[in-house]
Amino acid sequence: MNSLFGPAGAAELAQLAAARALYAFDFDGTLAPIEPRPEQVRTPANVMRLLQQLAQAAPVAVISGRRRADLVTRLPAAVRYMVGNHGNEGGPAAPDYDAMRAVCSGWRAQLEAWLATDAHAHGVLVEDKTLSLSLHYRLARGRARAARRLEGWIEQLSPPPRVIGGKLVFNLLPPGALTKYEALVAIAAAERAQRVLFVGDDETDELVFTQAPPHWLTVRVEMRRSSAARYFVHQQSGVAMLLDRLVRSRARHDADA
Ligand SMILES: [Mg+2]
């Protein structure tokens, strides 16, 4: 895993500008810093400005675990693909929404019944995103104990969810849900993209890094030896620097063309 801002990364960024490229990003922890509560998260002003500029020059996709209605309030209008619910809401590939909704509301009722009777899970938040559920335990008093409690409950849910871990959260996706990777492949196909950049910071993004074909430029926020991404930027604030490079290299290429 190399720094994106080293020589090899710089060469790949230049190739990206010369190609028909799709620029794709995760949202929380990637375009915006993590906050204790998801509703407190704000996209930094420089990221908003640079993302708008990039999106005016090339197709940009943001794929998030948030609901799409929430995501769109946090991004500049020029972003072509704002896809919520881990790739399931608002992209070119649409799964069976009615079936997913019904499964999520059944799970929610069951989880809330368990939560109401268990003091060890106090502080756990069930976020119902209609097509998926997020169980946040960041605010639980004993996080490790709350996480074990949740894992036990998740095992008992019917039908069994696909569980995607994250930063102090379990995301539950119903059967038939798309993965973030499948959603990205559909967007890349819709754009007939020759190259894809994907930047992310979390376990869900690792699933994309693992499956990405070798010509995709995969970037992890925060270096992690076990990551399947080919490059890293040191911290979330490095993403603004990356956007700045992308905007400049696109502008240089378009001026030369
Ligand atoms: Mg993230």
Residues whose N, C-alpha, C, O or C-beta is under 5 A from the ligand:
A	BS01	MG	D26 F27 D28 G29 T30 D201 D202
